[in-house]
Amino acid sequence: DKQSGKQSEETRYYISSLPATPSVIARAVRSHWAIENNLHWSLDVVFKEDASLKKKGNAAQNYHIIAKMALTMIERETSSKANKPQKRRRAALDDEYRSLLLAG
């Protein structure tokens, strides 16, 4: 704890078919969370998910699924050198570009 200066230890348990060596397991866990964090960061930057007010019923989950699909389409498009937020904005304004993204 940074405020109190006290140290603590946490134990986590995983079920896996990996060899039970700490280095192999640590690499797998870090790799998984790196992918999760990258996806969350991309969704927040491109779609501003953290600022979303969608809370009623399944709205947040439905929006998240659609946003992930749209992000995948944006990432697959390689003809433009624009970044992801720029591609999203262009897709909103340009019918031909949006058709290109949807055609995949």
Buried (B, 14 or more C-beta within 10 A) or exposed (E): EEEEEEEEEEEEEEEEEEEEEEEEBEEEBEEEEEEEEEEEEBBBBBBEBEEBEEEEEEEBEEBBEEBEEBBEBBEEBEEEEBEBBEBBEBBEEEEEBBEBBEEE
